[in-house]
Amino acid sequence: IGTVKGLTPQYGIDTLIQAFTLVKKRVEENIELILVGSGPQEEELKILADKLGVSKDVQFVGSVLHYAVPEWLNSFDVYLALSTLDDESFGVAIIEASACGVPVVVSDAGGLPEVVVDGQTGFIVPRNNPEEAADRIIRLLNNESLRTSMGETGRRFVLENYEWKENADRMERLYELVVQRYRSH
């Protein structure tokens, strides 16, 4: 399981590590948390993982080039975004994970819930709630068919709603409509 996010407080990586700790205690299979990204909270998060006894199972990858992000996303069974603040206006990383067919568990912060169909493409959990996040992660880890189904549904959702050319065409039509209305006044 993993995320591609900056290691800063607003992204809730500490909550993610806490949730992962709960998952490790309840799931017998060998799982790893992969954190792709860097930031000012990195040392603090490494200390937290060590304090919680999961440091050997948490991989801090650091920053990667943009072209490498899909490779990391495709390596995850579950993508996690447990942001804590409403300043995250749009869940680009969630759309990228869904486009790769990876089910997601996201917090209810900011625009993240807008890009997830709860129970179909992933799960939306309350922010700052590692217990709820752990429950959803475990549900996905224990049910391969649910993971596959949510991943496929997420990919379809992205293709239907966020495909680049279709969005550009929609914007062009919207601009044309605005120009027409402006000219008619």
Phi, psi and chi 1 to 4 in degrees:
 res  aa     phi    psi   chi1   chi2   chi3   chi4
   1 ILE       -  154.8   62.6  175.1      -      -
   2 GLY  -174.8 -176.9      -      -      -      -
   3 THR  -146.6  159.2 -164.5      -      -      -
   4 VAL  -124.0   96.6  179.1      -      -      -
   5 LYS  -152.2  159.5  -73.9  -76.0 -173.2 -168.3
   6 GLY   -70.2  146.7      -      -      -      -
   7 LEU   -88.9   71.6  -56.5 -178.3      -      -
   8 THR  -129.6  156.0   57.9      -      -      -
   9 PRO   -55.0  -37.6  -28.0   35.9      -      -
  10 GLN   -65.4  -16.8   72.7  -97.3   27.5      -
  11 TYR   -89.8    0.1  -66.6  127.1      -      -
  12 GLY    62.1   32.6      -      -      -      -
  13 ILE   -65.2  -30.9  -54.1  -60.4      -      -
  14 ASP   -63.8  -42.3   55.5  -18.0      -      -
  15 THR   -62.7  -38.7  -57.4      -      -      -
  16 LEU   -62.5  -44.0  178.8   50.0      -      -
  17 ILE   -65.8  -38.9  -67.4  170.6      -      -
  18 GLN   -63.6  -43.9  -67.1  164.8    8.5      -
  19 ALA   -62.6  -42.8      -      -      -      -
  20 PHE   -60.0  -40.2  176.5   71.1      -      -
  21 THR   -59.3  -43.9  -57.7      -      -      -
  22 LEU   -64.0  -39.5  -63.7  170.8      -      -
  23 VAL   -62.7  -46.2  170.3      -      -      -
  24 LYS   -57.8  -35.8  -73.9  -68.4  -68.9  179.8
  25 LYS   -72.1  -24.5  -69.6  177.1 -179.3  174.1
  26 ARG  -109.1  -12.8  -67.1  171.8   40.7 -163.5
  27 VAL  -113.5  129.0  174.0      -      -      -
  28 GLU   -81.5  -23.5  -68.6 -177.2   19.6      -
  29 GLU   -71.7  160.5   47.9 -174.4  -80.3      -
  30 ASN   -79.1  112.1 -172.7   19.7      -      -
  31 ILE  -123.6  156.7   59.1  169.7      -      -
  32 GLU  -133.7  144.1 -179.2  179.0   35.5      -
  33 LEU  -101.8  123.2  174.3   59.7      -      -
  34 ILE  -111.6  121.2  -60.7  171.3      -      -
  35 LEU  -110.4  106.6  -56.4  174.3      -      -
  36 VAL   -98.8  116.6  178.7      -      -      -
  37 GLY   142.6  168.3      -      -      -      -
  38 SER  -137.3  171.8   61.2      -      -      -
  39 GLY   163.1  177.5      -      -      -      -
  40 PRO   -67.0  -16.3   22.6  -31.3      -      -
  41 GLN   -92.9    2.3 -155.0  179.7   18.7      -
  42 GLU   -54.8  -51.2 -174.6  169.5  -17.7      -
  43 GLU   -62.9  -43.3  -85.1  -49.4  -53.5      -
  44 GLU   -59.1  -40.4  176.7 -175.1  -28.0      -
  45 LEU   -70.7  -36.0  -66.1  168.4      -      -
  46 LYS   -64.6  -40.0  -73.8  179.2  177.4  177.9
  47 ILE   -64.3  -42.2  -68.9  167.6      -      -
  48 LEU   -61.1  -45.8  176.2   63.2      -      -
  49 ALA   -61.0  -39.7      -      -      -      -
  50 ASP   -66.2  -45.3 -169.5   48.1      -      -
  51 LYS   -60.9  -37.0  178.3 -179.6  155.8 -166.0
  52 LEU   -84.8   -2.6  -65.0  173.9      -      -
  53 GLY    78.6   22.0      -      -      -      -
  54 VAL  -119.9   10.9  -65.8      -      -      -
  55 SER   -58.2  -32.4   59.8      -      -      -
  56 LYS   -71.7  -15.2   66.7  178.2  179.2   38.4
  57 ASP  -108.3    4.8  -60.8  -51.8      -      -
  58 VAL  -113.3  119.5  177.9      -      -      -
  59 GLN  -103.0  118.1 -178.4 -178.4   -7.6      -
  60 PHE   -93.7  104.0  -72.7   83.6      -      -
  61 VAL   -81.0  -33.4  173.5      -      -      -
  62 GLY    89.2 -174.2      -      -      -      -
  63 SER   -71.4  146.0  -64.8      -      -      -
  64 VAL  -128.6  157.2  -61.8      -      -      -
  65 LEU   -68.4  151.9  -64.9  173.8      -      -
  66 HIS   -55.5  -39.4 -173.0   69.8      -      -
  67 TYR   -64.9  -18.2   73.6   83.9      -      -
  68 ALA   -87.6  -12.6      -      -      -      -
  69 VAL   -58.2  -47.5  169.6      -      -      -
  70 PRO   -58.1  -34.6  -25.2   34.3      -      -
  71 GLU   -62.5  -43.4 -175.2  178.4  -23.4      -
  72 TRP   -66.6  -44.9  -78.1  104.0      -      -
  73 LEU   -58.5  -41.8  -67.1  172.7      -      -
  74 ASN   -69.3  -13.6  -78.8  -57.5      -      -
  75 SER   -86.0  -11.3   74.3      -      -      -
  76 PHE   -88.1  145.1  -59.8  153.0      -      -
  77 ASP   -86.1  -29.5  -71.1  -43.3      -      -
  78 VAL  -143.2  135.1  179.2      -      -      -
  79 TYR  -102.0  138.8 -179.3   83.2      -      -
  80 LEU  -123.9  135.3  -53.7  154.5      -      -
  81 ALA  -141.4   97.5      -      -      -      -
  82 LEU  -109.4   48.5  -58.7  179.9      -      -
  83 SER   -54.7  153.7  -65.2      -      -      -
  84 THR  -111.4  -19.3   60.3      -      -      -
  85 LEU  -114.1  154.7  -57.8  176.1      -      -
  86 ASP   -80.3    8.3  -75.3  -31.5      -      -
  87 ASP   -79.8   -4.4   65.1   -8.8      -      -
  88 GLU   -85.4  100.7 -172.8  150.7    5.0      -
  89 SER   -77.4  -28.4   60.1      -      -      -
  90 PHE  -151.9  139.2 -170.4   74.2      -      -
  91 GLY   -91.7   67.7      -      -      -      -
  92 VAL   -57.7  -45.1  172.8      -      -      -
  93 ALA   -62.9  -34.0      -      -      -      -
  94 ILE   -68.6  -42.2  -71.2   91.7      -      -
  95 ILE   -62.3  -40.7  -70.2  173.7      -      -
  96 GLU   -62.8  -43.6  -69.9  173.8  -22.4      -
  97 ALA   -64.1  -44.9      -      -      -      -
  98 SER   -63.1  -38.3  -68.1      -      -      -
  99 ALA   -61.2  -28.2      -      -      -      -
 100 CYS   -85.3    1.0  -69.6      -      -      -
 101 GLY    79.7   24.6      -      -      -      -
 102 VAL  -102.9  125.0  179.3      -      -      -
 103 PRO   -66.8  153.1   24.8  -31.3      -      -
 104 VAL  -124.2  151.3  -61.3      -      -      -
 105 VAL  -124.7  118.0  175.7      -      -      -
 106 VAL  -127.1  157.9  -54.6      -      -      -
 107 SER   -83.3  169.7   69.4      -      -      -
 108 ASP   -86.6   23.7   60.2    0.3      -      -
 109 ALA   -86.9  139.1      -      -      -      -
 110 GLY    53.6 -135.2      -      -      -      -
 111 GLY   -87.6    2.7      -      -      -      -
 112 LEU   -58.4  -45.3  -58.6 -176.3      -      -
 113 PRO   -62.9  -20.2  -22.1   32.4      -      -
 114 GLU   -68.9  -21.9  -65.7  175.4   25.4      -
 115 VAL  -109.4   13.2  -64.0      -      -      -
 116 VAL  -128.6  132.7  176.3      -      -      -
 117 VAL   -96.0  103.0 -178.7      -      -      -
 118 ASP   -55.9  126.5 -167.3   32.0      -      -
 119 GLY    85.4   -7.2      -      -      -      -
 120 GLN  -119.2  -46.7  -65.7  178.9   36.3      -
 121 THR  -105.9   -8.9   65.8      -      -      -
 122 GLY   167.6 -163.2      -      -      -      -
 123 PHE  -126.5  143.5  -66.8  113.3      -      -
 124 ILE  -108.0  127.3  -58.8  168.3      -      -
 125 VAL  -122.9  157.9  -61.5      -      -      -
 126 PRO   -63.3  141.3  -16.3   27.2      -      -
 127 ARG   -64.1  155.4   66.9 -170.9   87.9 -175.5
 128 ASN    57.3   33.8  -60.6  -48.1      -      -
 129 ASN  -129.5   82.1 -169.3  -33.9      -      -
 130 PRO   -62.3  -30.6   15.0  -22.5      -      -
 131 GLU   -64.4  -47.1  -64.8   83.1    8.5      -
 132 GLU   -65.1  -42.0 -167.7   84.2   23.9      -
 133 ALA   -62.1  -44.8      -      -      -      -
 134 ALA   -60.3  -41.4      -      -      -      -
 135 ASP   -58.3  -44.9  -73.4  -15.2      -      -
 136 ARG   -70.2  -39.1  -65.0  -52.8 -175.0  -80.9
 137 ILE   -60.7  -46.8  -65.3  165.1      -      -
 138 ILE   -61.7  -41.8  -69.5  167.0      -      -
 139 ARG   -57.7  -42.1 -173.8  168.0  168.8 -164.5
 140 LEU   -71.3  -41.6  -73.6  165.2      -      -
 141 LEU   -65.3  -34.6  -69.5  176.5      -      -
 142 ASN   -83.4   -4.7  -73.9  -21.6      -      -
 143 ASN  -136.0   90.3 -170.3  -25.5      -      -
 144 GLU   -60.7  -38.2 -175.5  176.7   -5.1      -
 145 SER   -67.0  -34.7   66.0      -      -      -
 146 LEU   -66.1  -44.3  178.9   63.0      -      -
 147 ARG   -57.8  -47.3  -81.4 -164.2  -38.6  -90.3
 148 THR   -63.3  -46.7  -59.2      -      -      -
 149 SER   -61.4  -47.3  170.3      -      -      -
 150 MET   -64.6  -39.0  -79.2 -171.0  165.1      -
 151 GLY   -62.5  -45.0      -      -      -      -
 152 GLU   -66.1  -41.6  -70.7  170.2   -5.0      -
 153 THR   -65.0  -40.0  -57.8      -      -      -
 154 GLY   -62.4  -41.9      -      -      -      -
 155 ARG   -63.4  -45.1  180.0  157.4  171.7   73.4
 156 ARG   -61.0  -43.1  -83.0 -166.6  -50.7  -84.9
 157 PHE   -57.7  -44.2  178.5   74.5      -      -
 158 VAL   -66.0  -45.9  168.8      -      -      -
 159 LEU   -62.6  -35.5  -68.1  173.8      -      -
 160 GLU   -77.7  -28.2  -69.5  169.0    5.0      -
 161 ASN  -116.1  -20.2  -65.1  -75.8      -      -
 162 TYR  -131.5   17.2  -61.0  103.5      -      -
 163 GLU   -66.4  132.7 -165.2  -86.2  -37.3      -
 164 TRP   -56.8  -51.9  178.8 -107.8      -      -
 165 LYS   -63.8  -43.3  178.0  154.4  177.9   24.4
 166 GLU   -61.9  -41.4  176.1   58.9   29.1      -
 167 ASN   -65.9  -40.0  -78.2  -44.4      -      -
 168 ALA   -63.6  -42.3      -      -      -      -
 169 ASP   -62.0  -42.1  -69.5  -14.1      -      -
 170 ARG   -61.1  -43.8  -81.7 -173.1 -153.6  150.8
 171 MET   -63.1  -41.8  -76.4  -61.6  -80.2      -
 172 GLU   -61.8  -43.9 -174.6  176.7    2.2      -
 173 ARG   -62.6  -39.9  -71.5 -170.2  -58.6  -90.4
 174 LEU   -64.0  -44.9 -179.6   60.8      -      -
 175 TYR   -61.1  -42.1  -75.1  134.0      -      -
 176 GLU   -60.9  -41.2  -72.2  171.4   -3.3      -
 177 LEU   -63.1  -44.4 -178.6   64.3      -      -
 178 VAL   -63.3  -43.5  168.7      -      -      -
 179 VAL   -63.2  -43.8  167.7      -      -      -
 180 GLN   -60.4  -45.0  -73.1  172.2    1.6      -
 181 ARG   -64.2  -39.3  -74.5 -175.3  179.9  166.5
 182 TYR   -64.5  -42.8  176.7   75.4      -      -
 183 ARG   -69.0  -29.0  -74.0 -175.9  179.1  157.4
 184 SER   -80.8   -7.3   67.9      -      -      -
 185 HIS   -99.2      -  -76.0   30.3      -      -
